[in-house]
Amino acid sequence: MRPYISFPQTMRGRVEQAKEKGWKEADAQRQLSALESLLADEFKQAYPLSDKTLAPVSNPHYYERLAAELHKPPTFRAWLKMFFHW
């Protein structure tokens, strides 16, 4: 959701911080398990959302438009707004 943050770069930073603080294998295993669960959509399957939640009466296409917007590459205007905060 933040186009200026790279997921791999963020994860490398977390690994470096963990090494500095003292690497605990059990913590690393829990984090890896959580990431694998997210990638496999386990939570989405375990806790399905109703159509009423996904399409609220007040704005039924909100989540569809949000997902479409997140998949589009950022525009030049969006990059300018990010750097100049207007």
HELIX and SHEET records of a PDB file:
HELIX    1   1 PHE A    7  LYS A   21  1                                  15    
HELIX    2   2 GLU A   25  LEU A   39  1                                  15    
HELIX    3   3 GLU A   42  ALA A   46  1                                   5    
HELIX    4   4 ASP A   51  LEU A   54  1                                   4    
HELIX    5   5 TYR A   62  HIS A   71  1                                  10    
HELIX    6   6 PHE A   76  PHE A   84  1                                   9    
END                                                                             
